């Protein structure tokens, strides 16, 4: 059985944007407080996927909602990482909110997870299919709900840059992840940086800017034993005084939160 879809009172943050929505529909329970929007390319590189996953996991594990658009690529990665970290997220859709409306179809299962751990939002009633002009309209709501918008990767032109443009018009903070100058997926982010966006060069620094303290920020447990230098699993067992099973379980949680990265051969570094 599908989750109940109902009309949602328009929050103050959206009533104050240049083109506020007339009505909003919701599935699930919108989390309280301002969130962080994480958006980007539908065809991200492995680097873009890694950064989106780490950032979303860290933000969500601190109890801050992650906002995105349920599209292929960075949106899907960010939503999934937030949910896997035990956090909550909001997906703003350019369609109605029934399973039959959702696009892309491959994200129906993800949409149902989001509705259980957060909310699906739309301006459009059930039965509304996607239309090209719905996407730009949707993007202004993604940025409008957020305290800050992080663009992980983006081509130029792209819908992601439209979200960034709306963020600027709405007075939201805009962050961009720097990328190789010869990568098509970094043309948009590097252009945003040239245009004045804040470079996201450290997830820790980003979290500190907004007073976000995720479990990894506290550097407790195994996180306190890790650094940017690779550390082997066996060394973590010895230094922590925990059993191999306990160390493995904690590492899994830290990886899901984006705080730790496995390099292979049982070597780990901070995320």
Secondary structure, DSSP 8 states (H G I E B T S, - for coil): ----EEE----HHHHTSTT--S--EEEE---SS-EEEEE--TT--HHHHHHHHHHHHHHHHTT--EEE---TTHHHHHHHHHHHTT--EEEEESS-SSTTT-SSGGGHHHHHHHHHHSEEEESS-TT----HHHHHHHHHHHHHTEEEEEE----SS-HHHHHHHHHHHHT-EEEE----TT-GGGHHHHHHHHTT-EE---HHHHHHHTT---TTTTT-GGGGG--SS-EEHHHHHHHH---HHHHHHHHHHHHHTTSEEEEETTEEEE-
